[in-house]
Amino acid sequence: MANIVIQLTPANLEKIDSYYENDKINKTPPGAIFIAKKNGCTITAYRSGKVMFQGVGNEEEAKRWSNSHEQLNKPVSRKTSGPLLPPNISSMSVLGSDEVGKGDYFGPMTVVAAYVKNDQLLLLKELGVKDSKNLTDSQIIKIAKDLLTFLPYSLLTLSNEKYNQLQASGMTQGKITAILHNQALNHLLKKIEPEKPEAILIDQFAEASIYFRHLQKQKEILRENVYFSTKAESIHLSVAAASILARYAFLNAFDKLSEKAGFPLTKGAGPKVDQNAARLIKEKGLSALNQFTKLHFANTDKAKKIAGLK
């Protein structure tokens, strides 16, 4: 049964708040005014004026306040590989995963799997959850702190030293990323047992066939109900939440690296990053780069040149 969401004016929001006064429960999520239960229906009202009706009798309850309503989340079409996405995936209970840090010379790779149930979708919207690339660092920190209070997730952080070790052994960045996604998803599935998501959605960084090829030697390969899509954060908020939590973990790790460096490091892989790396070489020696950077990036040779080593 689809959830029903209506938008109320401030005046009607006051009315609905008063109407369900005797039906309220002592559990209010971030961004909400109240939660009430009446006639088998759960009613959640948010400060934005949106009210969500869930469960038996939700249409009847919603009609008390509005003659029109919208289904939560509409399907979005994006480039996919592997199985076709379920047409209603945007309104399903989904376990999503995303990664951060692959394109940054400094800092680790972070991968997060997050589980968002159907009845949490509106709450995440109210908290401002969307692709972390469209949020400022301060917004990410604020939203992530809210998500950490209630959302099931699994975080894997791959340090620069370990990344460089794997890469030097012959692993491509794509294979490293695939292994981390598979591990994070398996960890979270075990956390939420016996509950099972209706689907698993991975923000696509490789074709499905290549992804599973990367995992050939892994002990536990997750295949059931696994889907891939580019821009998956716009298809389901579980991936958007995962991207925010992964970015939050990356920012925290990046700040600690800056403290170790003794000066603010620069994100990305541009010319300023080369200057930062050259300074590290001069102050801490060439070997220090292994702790701070992804050594196979072209920035390493550029930094050496700036530092006068070649």
Buried (B, 14 or more C-beta within 10 A) or exposed (E): EBBBBBBBEEEBBEBBBEBBEEBBEEEEBBBBBBBBBBEEBBBBBBEBBBBBBBBEEBEEBBBEBBEEBBEBBEEBEBEBBBEEBBEBBBBBBBBBBBBBBBEBBBBBBBBBBBBBBBBBBBBBBBBBBBBBEEBEBEBBBBBBEBBEEEBBBBBBBBBBEEBBEBBEEEBEBBBBBBBBBBBBBBBBBEEBEEEEBBBBBBBBBBEBEEBBEBBEEBEEBBEEBBBBBBEBBBBBBBBBBBBBBBBBBBBBBBEEBBEEBEEEBBBEBEEEBBBBBBBBBBEBEBEBBBBBBBBEBEBBEBBBEBBEEE
